[in-house]
Structure formats: structure tokens, C-alpha cells
Amino acid sequence: MEVKKAVIDEFDWAIEAGYTLDNPDFQVLYMANVDSTIYNEDGDIIANYKF
């Protein structure tokens, strides 16, 4: 619950998106050593992230 509360407190849009402490669909995941690629609608890469 503490982690969910921290996410809700950090992001202003979280409550509007339905993220509440009692929502079972709202989950917080920890990931390490992750490569992420974001694509636009045309399939072109717009960002790469490494965590």
C-alpha cells in the first residue's frame, strides 16, 4: 500500500486515471535492467530508455 500511495502522491493524473489504493487492477511493478523503446503511430522509434 505504501508504494501505491507514493505513486498516487507523485503523479497528479493518477487519481483521475482511476488509481486508488483499493483498486485491485492498480499494480506497481519494480523493474531493473530494462530496455524500453517507444514508437510513434507510424512505427518510427521516438525514444529509447535503459533502466
DSSP file (Angstrom, degrees, kcal/mol; ACC not computed):
  #  RESIDUE AA STRUCTURE BP1 BP2  ACC     N-H-->O    O-->H-N    N-H-->O    O-->H-N    TCO  KAPPA ALPHA  PHI   PSI    X-CA   Y-CA   Z-CA
    1    1 A M     >        0   0    0      0, 0.0     4,-2.5     0, 0.0     5,-0.2   0.000 360.0 360.0 360.0 -35.3    0.0    0.0    0.0
    2    2 A E  H  >  +     0   0    0      1,-0.2     4,-2.0     2,-0.2     5,-0.1   0.886 360.0  49.0 -62.9 -37.6    2.9    2.4    0.7
    3    3 A V  H  > S+     0   0    0      2,-0.2     4,-2.0     1,-0.2    -1,-0.2   0.915 110.4  50.1 -69.7 -42.6    4.2    2.1   -2.8
    4    4 A K  H  > S+     0   0    0      1,-0.2     4,-2.5     2,-0.2    -2,-0.2   0.925 110.9  50.2 -59.3 -44.4    0.7    2.7   -4.3
    5    5 A K  H  X S+     0   0    0     -4,-2.5     4,-2.6     1,-0.2    -1,-0.2   0.897 107.8  53.5 -62.0 -40.3    0.3    5.8   -2.2
    6    6 A A  H  X S+     0   0    0     -4,-2.0     4,-1.8     2,-0.2    -1,-0.2   0.892 109.7  47.9 -61.9 -40.0    3.8    7.1   -3.3
    7    7 A V  H  X S+     0   0    0     -4,-2.0     4,-2.1     2,-0.2    -2,-0.2   0.937 112.6  48.2 -65.9 -46.5    2.8    6.7   -6.9
    8    8 A I  H  < S+     0   0    0     -4,-2.5     6,-0.3     1,-0.2     7,-0.2   0.896 113.5  47.8 -61.1 -40.7   -0.6    8.5   -6.4
    9    9 A D  H  < S+     0   0    0     -4,-2.6    -1,-0.2    -5,-0.2    -2,-0.2   0.837 113.3  48.7 -68.4 -32.9    1.2   11.3   -4.5
   10   10 A E  H  < S+     0   0    0     -4,-1.8     2,-0.6    -5,-0.2    -2,-0.2   0.859 108.1  53.5 -77.1 -37.2    3.9   11.7   -7.2
   11   11 A F    ><  -     0   0    0     -4,-2.1     3,-1.5     1,-0.1     4,-0.4  -0.893  64.2-158.3-111.6 116.6    1.7   11.8  -10.3
   12   12 A D  T 3  S+     0   0    0     -2,-0.6     4,-0.4     1,-0.3     3,-0.4   0.808  93.0  53.7 -59.1 -33.0   -1.2   14.4  -10.4
   13   13 A W  T 3> S+     0   0    0      1,-0.2     4,-1.7     2,-0.1    -1,-0.3   0.509  82.4  92.7 -82.6  -5.3   -3.1   12.4  -13.0
   14   14 A A  T <4>S+     0   0    0     -3,-1.5     5,-2.5    -6,-0.3     4,-0.2   0.900  86.7  44.0 -61.5 -45.7   -3.1    9.1  -11.1
   15   15 A I  T >45S+     0   0    0     -3,-0.4     3,-1.7    -4,-0.4    -1,-0.2   0.910 111.6  54.0 -67.9 -40.8   -6.5    9.6   -9.3
   16   16 A E  T 345S+     0   0    0     -4,-0.4    -1,-0.2     1,-0.3    -2,-0.2   0.830 105.8  54.9 -60.5 -30.7   -8.2   10.9  -12.5
   17   17 A A  T 3<5S-     0   0    0     -4,-1.7    -1,-0.3     2,-0.1    -2,-0.2   0.461 126.5-101.5 -82.4  -1.2   -7.0    7.7  -14.2
   18   18 A G  T < 5S+     0   0    0     -3,-1.7     2,-1.0     1,-0.2    -3,-0.2   0.591  70.2 149.5  94.0  11.5   -8.6    5.6  -11.5
   19   19 A Y      < +     0   0    0     -5,-2.5     2,-0.3    -6,-0.2    -1,-0.2  -0.698  17.1 154.7 -82.9 105.2   -5.6    4.7   -9.5
   20   20 A T    >   -     0   0    0     -2,-1.0     3,-1.4    -3,-0.1     6,-0.2  -0.887  55.2-112.7-126.8 159.9   -6.8    4.3   -5.9
   21   21 A L  T 3  S+     0   0    0     -2,-0.3   -17,-0.1     1,-0.3   -16,-0.1   0.820 117.4  47.3 -62.4 -30.8   -5.4    2.3   -3.0
   22   22 A D  T 3  S+     0   0    0      3,-0.0    -1,-0.3     2,-0.0     3,-0.0   0.397  83.0 109.4 -93.5   3.9   -8.3   -0.1   -3.0
   23   23 A N    X   -     0   0    0     -3,-1.4     3,-1.2     1,-0.2    -3,-0.0  -0.711  53.6-161.6 -82.0 112.4   -8.3   -0.7   -6.8
   24   24 A P  T 3  S+     0   0    0      0, 0.0    -1,-0.2     0, 0.0    -3,-0.0   0.718  88.6  60.5 -68.9 -18.7   -7.1   -4.3   -7.4
   25   25 A D  T 3  S+     0   0    0     -3,-0.0     2,-0.8     2,-0.0    -6,-0.1   0.656  84.9  89.2 -80.4 -15.2   -6.3   -3.5  -11.0
   26   26 A F    <   +     0   0    0     -3,-1.2     2,-0.4    -6,-0.2   -22,-0.1  -0.752  58.9 168.3 -86.2 110.4   -3.8   -0.8  -10.0
   27   27 A Q        -     0   0    0     -2,-0.8     2,-0.5   -23,-0.0    -2,-0.0  -0.938  28.0-146.9-125.4 147.1   -0.4   -2.6   -9.5
   28   28 A V        -     0   0    0     -2,-0.4     2,-0.4     2,-0.0   -24,-0.1  -0.964  19.2-166.5-113.7 125.1    3.0   -1.2   -9.1
   29   29 A L        -     0   0    0     -2,-0.5     2,-0.5     2,-0.0    -2,-0.0  -0.879  13.0-143.7-114.4 144.0    5.9   -3.2  -10.6
   30   30 A Y        -     0   0    0     -2,-0.4     2,-0.4     2,-0.0    -2,-0.0  -0.917  22.3-177.9-104.1 128.0    9.6   -2.9  -10.0
   31   31 A M        -     0   0    0     -2,-0.5     2,-0.3     3,-0.0     3,-0.2  -0.975   5.4-174.4-127.5 143.0   11.8   -3.5  -13.0
   32   32 A A        +     0   0    0     -2,-0.4    -2,-0.0     1,-0.2    19,-0.0  -0.973  66.5  17.9-134.2 149.7   15.6   -3.5  -13.2
   33   33 A N  S    S+     0   0    0     18,-0.6     2,-0.4    -2,-0.3    -1,-0.2   0.948  85.7 158.1  56.8  53.1   17.9   -3.8  -16.2
   34   34 A V        -     0   0    0     -3,-0.2    17,-2.9     2,-0.0     2,-0.5  -0.893  34.8-155.6-114.0 136.5   15.2   -3.0  -18.7
   35   35 A D  E     -A   50   0A   0     -2,-0.4     2,-0.4    15,-0.2    15,-0.2  -0.941  18.1-171.4-105.7 132.3   15.5   -1.6  -22.2
   36   36 A S  E     -A   49   0A   0     13,-3.0    13,-2.8    -2,-0.5     2,-0.4  -0.981  10.0-169.6-128.7 136.2   12.4    0.3  -23.5
   37   37 A T  E     -A   48   0A   0     -2,-0.4     2,-0.5    11,-0.2    11,-0.2  -0.993   7.6-157.5-125.4 130.1   11.6    1.6  -26.9
   38   38 A I  E     -A   47   0A   0      9,-2.7     8,-3.1    -2,-0.4     9,-1.4  -0.919  11.2-165.2-109.7 130.5    8.7    3.9  -27.7
   39   39 A Y  E     -A   45   0A   0     -2,-0.5     6,-0.2     6,-0.2     2,-0.1  -0.813  13.6-130.9-112.4 151.2    7.3    4.0  -31.2
   40   40 A N    >   -     0   0    0      4,-2.5     3,-1.8    -2,-0.3    -1,-0.0  -0.306  44.8 -85.8 -87.2-177.8    5.0    6.6  -32.8
   41   41 A E  T 3  S+     0   0    0      1,-0.3    -1,-0.1     2,-0.1    -2,-0.0   0.742 128.8  55.6 -63.9 -23.3    1.9    5.6  -34.8
   42   42 A D  T 3  S-     0   0    0      2,-0.1    -1,-0.3     1,-0.0     3,-0.1   0.485 120.0-107.1 -86.8  -3.1    4.0    5.2  -38.0
   43   43 A G  S <  S+     0   0    0     -3,-1.8     2,-0.3     1,-0.3    -2,-0.1   0.538  73.4 140.1  89.4   7.3    6.3    2.7  -36.3
   44   44 A D        -     0   0    0      1,-0.1    -4,-2.5     2,-0.0     2,-0.3  -0.642  58.9-111.2 -84.1 141.1    9.2    5.0  -36.1
   45   45 A I  E     +A   39   0A   0     -2,-0.3    -6,-0.2    -6,-0.2     3,-0.1  -0.550  38.2 171.3 -71.2 128.2   11.3    5.0  -32.9
   46   46 A I  E     +     0   0A   0     -8,-3.1     2,-0.3     1,-0.4    -7,-0.2   0.591  63.3   8.4-112.6 -17.0   10.9    8.2  -30.9
   47   47 A A  E     -A   38   0A   0     -9,-1.4    -9,-2.7     2,-0.0     2,-0.4  -0.972  51.5-160.6-162.3 148.2   12.7    7.3  -27.7
   48   48 A N  E     -A   37   0A   0     -2,-0.3     2,-0.4   -11,-0.2   -11,-0.2  -0.995  15.9-175.6-128.3 137.4   14.9    4.6  -26.1
   49   49 A Y  E     -A   36   0A   0    -13,-2.8   -13,-3.0    -2,-0.4     2,-0.4  -0.978  12.7-162.1-132.8 147.0   15.4    4.2  -22.4
   50   50 A K  E      A   35   0A   0     -2,-0.4   -15,-0.2   -15,-0.2    -2,-0.0  -0.998 360.0 360.0-126.6 127.2   17.5    1.9  -20.2
   51   51 A F              0   0    0    -17,-2.9   -18,-0.6    -2,-0.4   -16,-0.1   0.356 360.0 360.0-114.4 360.0   16.7    1.4  -16.6
